[in-house]
Amino acid sequence: MYQSRTRRLWLLLVSCVAMLLLGCGQDTNTVANDSELREIRIPLGAGGVGFLPLLMAQEYNLIEKHARAAGLQDLTVRWIELGGPAVMNDALLSGSVDYIAAGPPAFLTLWDKSRGTADVLGVAALTSLPMYLNTSASHLRTIDDLTNLDKVAVTAIKVSIPALIMQMYAAQHYGADQAERFDQFTVTMTHPDAVVALLSGSGAITAHFTSPPFHQRELKDPAMRTIMTSLDVMAGNTTFAMLSTTRRFHDDNPRAYGAVLAALEEANAMIRADPLAAAQVLVDTDGSGGFTRDELVEVLRDPAIDFTTVPANVMRYATFMNEIGALNLLPERWQDLFFPEIHNLSGS
């Protein structure tokens, strides 16, 4: 009996130790994934109203705030100035940054390219807003009037929102085989540089496909006019900028990932609740673009601009890009493009 009791006690002790070790192992793995992450690297995007949620997160340390609430006391964010969707795509794939902010076309290209490797998926939208094709050239009344002497500034050739909008228009009016009809007229230029080039009349560009507040800045010149908008082609508002990351970062850093998403939601809520404070952040961090703070407040109150994490019309871009061969795989639904945390939203 003594031996039997001893054996039972011994087995119980072994079981307890095993359970303890297993529990410790699980905690260690979970904590290690988050605890070893000391810094998140995020490019600020192309600037302007469309990327204001990131500027708000930077100004008010929103990611750090939500990280601390999740138990990550030492996590910091390094905000990086990095231009162009193509450059940011390369930076994410190379591991130089942890997130990138760009328009749906650039994201879709990266989603398609990285399937089975980095597996890049969307985190959430940042903003939904229209884009505007502005010019002062007397011969340009519509996009159809472009000639070999014209240059249209876009943030990236072929993969930016303006480039895709122009391709969609061409396919609708000239046939699918003519989708790239206007690509020959596009040149890559940042929005601030394009504003200067267009308003100076230097001849470097004759038109600029732009977004708020650069659009409003150009229209302050009475010679400028808008000859086309993204609303004309998309028949509704679309996601302008969105955040994405790799599956590995998402899976390995659940608390940090959650902090980033929560920060975006809070940033958008802050902008909607207090446009005046948000406009001041835009002036302080991104420059006024020739606007006063009160003028920027009016821009932020434009009902066409929606500060939301809900994806809008992303599938329409995907469908078109698949039709013209720019996207190998057509996702079945918008949720296929985003991580599960926002699948309950009414996206499109």
N, C-alpha and C positions, 0 to 999 in steps of 0.2 A: 504493500500500500504506500509505503514511504517513497519507493522508487517511482510508483505511478504518479503520486502527487508531485514529486520533484520534476518528473518529465512534463506534466501538464503546466507547471509554473514556468519551466524552461521554454516550452513552446509559446506560452503567452508572452513571455519576455521578448522572445525572438520576433513574434508578430508585432508587438508594440514598437520595437526598434525599427523593424522594416517599414511600418506605417509612418513612423517619424521621419525616417530617412527619405521615404518617397515624398512625403509632404514638403520636407525641406528642399528636395530636388526640384519640385514643381515651383515652389516660391522663388528659388534661386533663379530658375530659368526666366520666370516672368519678370522679376525685378531686374535681372541683368539686362534684358532687352531694353527696358526703359531707363534704368539707372546709368547705363554706360553712355547714353546719349546726353551730351552736354550742350550741344548746339544744333539748331536747325537753320539751314541756309535757304533763303527765299529771295528770288529776284523781285523787284518792285513793279516790274512790268513796264509798259510803254508810256505810262503817265496819263494824266488827265482824269476826268471824272470817272471813267470806267474802271480805274484801278484804285479809286478812293478808299474802298474797304481795307486794302492793304496798308495804305497810308494811315488810316485810323488805327489799325492794329499795331503799327509801328509807333505812332505817337503816344498811344495810351498803354503800351506794353500788354495788349490783351492776350496774346498767346502765353506769355510768361505768367500772367494772372491765372488763366485757366489751367496751366501746367501745375502751378503750385496747388491749386484746388484738387488736382488729381494725384498729388503726392510727389510731384517732380519739382523739388525745391531749387535745384541748381540749373535748370534748363534756360538757355538764353537763345535769342534769335539774331542771326546776322542777316541784315537786309542788304541785298546786293544790287548795284546798278548794272544791268545787263540788257543789251538792246536786241530787238528782233526775235520773232518766234523761232526761226531756224536755229539761231545761236542758242536760245534757251533749250530747245529740244536736245541739241548736242550736249549741253551742260548737264541735263538730267541723266541722259544715257551714260555719260562718262563718270557720273558720281560727283561732279563738281558742285551740284546743288541738290537739295532734297525735295523741293517743290518747284514748279514753274507756273507762271500765270500768263495765259495767252488766249487767243480767240479759238472758237470751236474748230475751224478748219485746220489750224496748226496742231491742235490737240488730236484730232481724228487721224491725221497723218502719223503722228507718233504712236497712237493707240494701235493702229494697223501694223506699223513697223515693228513694234516691240512685243507683239503677241508671241508667247512662248519663251520670251527671254526676260526683259525687264517688266513686262506686263504693266504698262502705264495705264492707269484709269483716272477718271475725274473724281475730285473730292467734292466740289460743289461749284455752282455759278458764283460770280462776284456781282455782276450787274447785267441788266438787259437794257439796251438802248439802240436808237437808230444811228446810222452813219450817213454822211452827206458828201456828195461830190460837188465841190465848189470851184468856180472859175471866174475870171474877168475877161477871158478871151472872147472877142466879139463874134467869132465864127462858130463858137461852141454853144449850141442851143440844146442839144441832146448829146448823149454819149455816142450816138451814131455819126456825129460830125467830126470825130477825132481823125486827124491826119498824121502822116509820117513826121510832121514837124512838132507834134504834141507829145508831152510827157506828163503822165499822171502819177503823182506821188502816192504810194501805198507803203504800209509798214513792212510788208514782205511780198515779193513776187510769188504768185501762184498759191501760197498757203495762207495768206491773210484773209480776213473777212472781206475787205474791199475787192481783192482779187477774185474771190469766189462769187461775190455778188455780180461782178462784171461778167464772169463766165456764165452764171445762171441767166443773166439777161441775154447774152449772146445766144445761148442754146434755145431760149424761149422764142427769140425773134429771127434767128438765122438757121436753126437746126442744131442738133446735138453735135454734129461733126464740126461745127463752127464755135464750139464753146470757148476755145482759146483765141478767138478773133481779136480781142482787145489786149491780150497779154503783151503784145509787142510795144504797147504804149506805156507800160508801167515801169516805174523805177522805185527802188527801195529808199525810203527816207523816213526818219522819225517825224512824228507830228510837229514838234516845235520847230525843227529845221524846215519842214515843208511850209509852215505858216510864214516864216521869214522869207523863204524863197518866193512864195506866191505873192505876198504883199509887196515885196521889193520890186517886182516886175523885172527881175534879172533875166528871165527867159529860161532858167534852169528847169522849171516846170511850168505847165500851163493850166494844170488842175490839181486838186488835192482831194482825195477821198478820206474824210476825217471824221472825228467824233467830238462831242462836247468836252471841254469848253473851247477847243480849237476852232470848231465850226462857228460858234458865236463870235469869236475873235475875228475871224475872216470876214464875217458878214457886217462887221462894224464899218468896213470899207464899202462905200456906196457903189463902187464899181463891181463888187463881188455878187454872185448869185449862185443858187443851188440848182443844178440841172438834173439831179437824180438822188434818190435816197434808197437805203436798204429796205425801207418799208414798201417801196414801189415794187420790189422784186419778191420779197418774202411774205408780203400780205399780212404783216404783223410783226411785233417786236421779237427780237431774238437775243439769246445770250451774247453779250459782247466780250466779256472776259470770264475765265474760269480757272480754277486751281486744279492741278493734277500732280500725282506722285506715282512712285513705283509700288507694285504689290509687296515687295520686300519691306519697304519702309512702313507701309500700312500694317503689315502682319507683325513685324518685329517691334513696333512702337505704338501699341494701342492707346496708351494714355496721352502720348505726345500728339498722335494723330487726332484724337478726340479734342485736345486743347486747341489745335489749329481750326478745326471745324466750328467749335464753340466760339472762337474768337471772330470768325467771319460772320457768324450769325449776330453776335453782339455788335460788331462794327456796323453792319447794315441797319440794325435797329437804332443805333445812335445817330446815324445819318438821317434816317427818316424822322426821328424825334426832335432833332436839333440841327437843322440845315445851316444855321448861322455858325455854330461851333465847327461843323464839318467843313464849311467854306473856309474858315480860318486855318484849319489844318491843311487844306489844299493850297492856300496862299503860302503858308509857312514852310511846307515841305516840298511842294512841286512848282512853286512860282505862280504868280497871278495870271500869267499869259496876257497881260494888258488889261485885266479886269480888276475892279474893286471887289472887296469882299461881298458887298451887297449885290453886285451883279452876278457873282458866283452863286449866291443864295438863290437867285431867280433861276439860274441854270439847274441847280439841284432840285428845285421845286417843279421842274418841267414834268408834266404827267407822263411824257413818253419815256422818261428815265425811271427804271425800277431797280432799286437796291435790294436784291434778293438772291438767295442761294439756290432757288428753284431753276433748273435748266429749262430753257425755252427754245424750241425749234432746232435743237441740236440734231435731231433725226433727219430733218429736212436737208441740212448740210451733208449728212452721211449718205443719204439716198442719192443726192446729186453727184457727190464725189465717186460713189460706186458706179453710177451710170456712165461717167466719163472715163472710168478706169483709174482714177486717182486713189481709190480705196479698194483693196482686194476683197475684203470681207464686209458685207452689209450686216450690221447688228440687227437683231430681230426687234429690239425695243430699246428705249433710251437707257433703261437700267443696266443693260449690258455694257454700257460705257462708263459707269460710275460705281464706286464702292458702295456696299450695302447700306451704309449709314444714312443715305438720303433716298433710298428706294421707295419710301412711303410718301414722298412728295408728289405733287401733281405736275410732274415735268413732261417734257415732250422732245 
